[in-house]
Amino acid sequence: MPNVEAHITGTVWKIECEVGQNIAEGDTVAILESMKMEMPVEAEDEGTVKEILVEEGQSVSEGDALVVLE
């Protein structure tokens, strides 16, 4: 199962997907905020959202898994 991971350290500003949603490669699954900039996190694989591992407002580090796809 591929994970969609944070590419920067920051705060989860908005979650752009929901469990059960079909995701295509390149779709935005979340938006992170770092140093007052909003940066989209895009899926590198296609699949269905199995689990969302973070909540809006949560701090994340680079490499943390945000979403699990199946």
N, C-alpha and C positions, 0 to 999 in steps of 0.2 A: 504494500500500500504506500503510495507516495504521499509525502507531507509537503505542505506549502510552508516555507520558513521565512522568518523575518530577515530582510537583507540589511537592516540597520538596527541600532539600539534606539528605542523610543517608546512611545505610548500608543496603544491601539486607540485610534481616534474614532474609527467606524468599521463595523463588520458589514461587508457587502454581499454576503451569501447566507444560506440557511441549510440546515441538514436536509438531505434528500435532493438538493438542487444539482442539476447537471452543469458541469463546468467545462469549458473548452480551454485549450492552451491559450494563454494570454489574457484570460478573463481576470478582472480585479476581484480578489476575495476579501481584502481588507485595506484600510488606509491607516498608515502609521504617521504619527506626528513626532518630529525631531527638530529641535532648534527652530520652532515656529514654522516649519515647512511640512506640508502634507505630501506623503509619498505613497503611491499605490503599491500594493503587493500583488503581483500577478501569478497565476498558476503556470507552472512549467510543464504540466501534464494535463490531459483531460481526464475526467472521471466524475463520480458522484460524491458530494460532500457526505462523509460518514460521520464526522465529529468536528466540532469547533472547540478548540482547546483554550481559547482566551476569551476575555470579556472586554467590552469597551471601557477604556480608562485604565486598563492593566498595563504595567510596564513590561517590556520584553527586551531581550538582548539579541544581538545579531546571531542568527542560526537557530533561534527558538522555533519550534513547530507551532504554527498557528491553526492550521486546518489539516485534517486527514481526508484524503480522497481514496475511493475504492473503484 
